[in-house]
């Protein structure tokens, strides 16, 4: 396998976030070109593509991940025909381009991937390009690809023997983490068998147990301290193991008995488990963190403080946060900037994505004293939603 061209050196420079995302024919989106900040809030009606927009980042991670790869990442999503936007006409291929940056003075990278399928229906790279500060590091297909088209079944991104010149890009994409805790998966230990890095929490307890003891205790202490507001009866939180050796979280609650009462994750509320998972994920890793509707099962007064928590995390650890939400309480935080909010609006040719700062009506409402939630959420109101009130009951 030929080596990628260029003079980049592994470890030279630091990437902290995605600064621009461009898509063509990806899922709901015919075409997207957006700038992204340290925090990204995705707001839109149901089925507008919030999850699919988050999934672009997961897709790139899946290409790099051990046991993954380009072909597996495509097939895991149902194949090229399932991924490709139904309105794709002139160009039938799927295109993704991310611009990656760090602190001021650090090099800016771009990674672009365009793919389609062979006559046999297999995923095939149509274009792969990597640049650093405008200088081309990789440009495919190259002469070797033309002589041996089978090479186009893999990206250079996933191959450690050829991605040396842009290893920072691969390492950064590998650091992406998605979280959408499903409490039922956490409570049922049998569902976690064979799972690894399950984004829905199937192996959440195994992840906690697998963390170095001192680090684990420090994180659980911080989680307990944070939960004092949302769950004031919780006095202690620790990891325990049952007779089979399976890990469990135990929480000590205030009780009429002097020693209090211990409960396991099987007894925790959905909101408590989801908040624990969110807090743990915020301390675990340094790459982009993708959160899907973190407000679920939480009291609105707790939800109001999620943006502040994520803001501190983003500043202290330079970690980019992507959040999809429907929550007015979450969007009431006055520190959320219009450039941090992306509005998703379904249209006949695919969902449109705009920064809230570019929507004149939103700016006008804010100038008139409306909250961000009052200005933004009406923009995502489904047409004809009032018809649900006339749904006939019975037979």
N, C-alpha and C positions, 0 to 999 in steps of 0.2 A: 504494500500500500504506500502510495506516494505521500510525502509529508506536505503539510500546508505551507503555502508561501508566506514570507514575511519575516520581520526581525523582532517581533514581540518576545518578551521573556516572562515566564511564569512568575507570579508574585509581584510583578512590576505594576504599581497602581492599585487603586481600590475602587470597587463598584459597590455603591450602597443602595441604589434604587433604579427602577425603570422610570425614565423621564418622558418617554413618548411611546405610544403604541399605535401601530398601523395594521389594519386588517383588510383583507379582501376575501369575500365569500366564506367567511367563518360563521357557521351556524346561522343565527338570526341576522347577521350583519353583512350587508352587501359591501359596504365600505366604511371604514372608521379611521380617523386620524385625530388623536387626542394627546394633549400634554397631561402628564400626571404628576401630582405633588407627593409630599411625604405621607400624607393621608389621602385616601381616595374613597369617597362615599358614593356608592351606586344606588340611584333611586329611580324606580320605574314601576309600572303596573305588573301584575302577574303575567308570566310568559313573555315578558319583553326581552329577556336575555341576560339578566343580571348574573345568573349562575354560569351561563355560557361565556360571558366576558371574563369572569374569574377563572374559568377553565382554560383560557389561553395560557395563563401562567402555569397552571398545573400540567398542561400538555407539554410545554417546553421542559419542565422538570422531569416529566416521565421519560422524555427522550434521553436525558442524561443519567437517570437513576439506574443503579445496579439492578439487573434483571428486567430493565425496560428496553428502551431503544425506539427508534422512529416507527418501525412497523408495528410493534406492540402498542405504542401510544395511539396510533391511528385505529387499529383494530379494536382496541379497548373501547373506543367511542363509536363503534359500529361501522367503520370503514369510511373511505373517502366520500362515497355518495351520501352518507348520513351527515357527515361534517359539513359538506359543501352547501352553501346557501341556495335555496330553491330558485332564486331570481338570477343566479349566475348565467350569463349568456355569452358575452363577448369573450371573456376569459373564464374557462371552466375550472381553473385551478384554484386552490386555497392558498392564500398568502398571509404570512405573519412577519412583522418587522418590529423589533424592539430597539429603542435607543437606551443605553445604560450609562449612568453617570455616577459620580461620587462627589467629593468635596471640590471646592474651587481649585483649579489648577490640575486636577486629576484628568487622565485621558477619558474621552467619550468613545464608547464602543457602539456599534450597531450589529445586530444579528438578524438576518433576513432568511426566511425559508418559504419556498413556494413548492407545493406538491400536488400531484394528481394521482392517476392510477394507470397501470399498464393494461394491455388488452386482456390479460388474464385476471384483472381486477385487483392486483396487488398495489400497495402504496409505492409511489416513485417520486424521488426528489426531482423537481423541475429546475429549481434554482436554489443555491445556497450561497450566501455572501456574508462575509465578516469584514468590518472596517474598524480601524482605530484612528481617531482624530482625522477621519477622511481618507486615510491610506488603506488600500485594499490588502487584506490579509489572506482571505479565501474568496475565490470566485469559481463557482461550479454551475454547469458541468465544465470540466476541463478536458484536456486532450486525453488523459487516461480514462475518464468517464466515457468519452466518445468511442474509445477503442474497446471498452468493457462496460457496457450499459448496466450490467448486474451490480456494479458499484453504487448505482443510484438507489438501491434499496436501503442504503444507510446514509445517515448524515455524518459529516466530519465531526459535528458537535459531540456525538456519542462515542467517538473512537479516540481513546487516550493516546494512541500512537500517532495521531495526526492533529490533535487539537492543542498541542503544546504551545503553539504561538498565540492561542487565545484561551488558555486554560482558565483565566480569570472569569471569562464569560460562562464557561461550563460550570465552574464552582459556584458562581452566583446563582445560576438557574437551579442548580441542585439544592440550594438553600431555601427555595420557596416552600412554604408550608401552608396547607389548607386545613381548616378546622370547622366542623359542623357536628358537634357532639349530639349523638342520639342516646339519651339516658338509658333506654332499654338495652342497648348494646353493652353499656358499661356495667349494668346490673347483672347481666347473664354471662358468667365466666366462660361457659361452653362456646359462646359465639366468638370468642377471641382466639380460639385455637387456630394456629396457622396464620394469624394476621400479623402484619408488620406495618407500622406507620399508617394505620387505618385512619383516614380523615374523619370517620364517623364515631371514633372513640372505642371501637371494638377491642383495641389493645391499649387503651389509656392507662389502665392499672399496671400493665406490664411495663409501659414506658416509665411510669413513676418508680416502679420497683427496680428498674434497670439503671436508674440514675445513681451516681456516686452518693454514698450515704450522707456525707456532710452537705453536699449540694441539695439533696432531696429534703433533708430536715430544714434547711434554711428556706427553701421554696415553700414547703408546707406551713412554716411559721408565718411567712409573708401572706400566704393565702388566708390563713386563719385570721390574721390581723385585718386584712381587707374585708373578710366576710363578717366582721363584727358589726358592720353597718347593716348589711342585708340579712344576716342570720344572727341576731344579737345573743341567742341562747347558746351558740357554739363556743365552748370554752377551750377545746383542744382538738388537734387533728394530727393523725399519725397513720403510718402504713403498718399493716399487720398481715400475717399469713395464716391460712387455715390448716387443718390437718393434712390436706393434700399438697400443701405448699403454694396454693394459689394466693396471689396478693389481694388485699382488700384495704380500702380506706376506712378508718374508724374516726368518728367524731364524738366528742364528749359534750353533752348538752346539759344545761342547767336543769335541775330536777328537784322535786320535793325531798328526795333522799340527799343526805349530805355529800355523798360521793358523786352525785350526778348520774346520768344514764348514758351508756355508750351505744352508738348506732353505727351500722355499716352503710356502704353505698346503696345497699338494697332498700334502706329506709330513708335515704336522702330524697328531697323533692327534686323534680325535674329541673327547676330553676337553680337549685343549689349545685347540682351536678354540672349543669351547663356553665355556670359561673366559675366553678372550680376548674373546669377544662379550659375556659378562656384565660383565666389567670395563669394557669400552668403554661399554656402555649405562649403567653406573652413573655415568659421568662426563659423559654426553651428555644434556642436558636437565634440567629441574627438576620436571616434573609427576609424577604417579603412575607408577611403573614396575611392570609386570606380568610376572612371571617364572613360567614353567611348568616344573616339575620341573627346577630348575637342577642337581640332583645327577646327572643322567644322564651316564654315561661318566666320572665323576670318582671318584677313590679316596675311601673314607669319611673318611680323615684330612683330606683337603682339604675335603670337604663340611662337616665339623664347624665350620669357620671361616667359612662363608658367612653365618650369622646375625650374627656379630660385624661382618663387613664391611658388611652391610646396615644394621646398627645405627648404625655410624659415619656411613654415608652419610645415613641418615635424620636424625640429629642435626645434622650439619654443614650439610646443605643443605635441611633441613626437607622432605625428599622422601618421600612415602608409598610404601611397598613392599608389593606383594601377591605372595605366593609360594604356588603349589600344590606339594605334596610328598607322597611316600610314604616318605621316608627317615628311619629311626631315628637315623642319625648327625646329620642336620640338626637334629632335634628334641631332641637331647641337650644343647644349649646351655642352661645353667642360667639365663641372663638372659632367656629367652623367657617372657613372662608369660602366664598363663591367659587374660587378656582379649585377647591377640594371636592366639589360636588359635581358628579356627572349625571345628567338627566337622560334616561333611555325612553325614547318615544317610538312605538311601533308605527310603521308606515307600509305602504303596499309593496315596496321593493326591499323591505328589511328594516330593522330597527335603526333609528338614528341616535347618535350619541353626541351630546353637547355639554360643554361646561356651563354650569348655572350662570356664570358671569357673562356668558354670551346671549342669554335669554333676556330680552328687554323688559318683559312683563315682570320677571323676578326682581330685577334691579329696581323697577318702579315701586313695587310693593314694599321692598325693604326700605326704600327712601321714605315711604309713607308711614313707617313704624311697624310693619308686619314682621313677625319672626321668620326665620329661614324656613321652618316647617310650614308656616302658613303660606309662604311665597312659593315653595317648591312642590309640595305634595299635590296641590290642585293641578299642577302641570302633568301629573302622572295618573290622574283619575281616569279609570276605564270609561269609555263611551257607553252610555246606556246602562250603567250599573244600577240605576234605580229600578230597572225591570226585575231585578231579583226579588223585590218586595211583592211582586205579583205571582211568584212561583206557586202553582197550585198544590196544596197538600192533599193527602189521601189518594184514592184511586180516581 
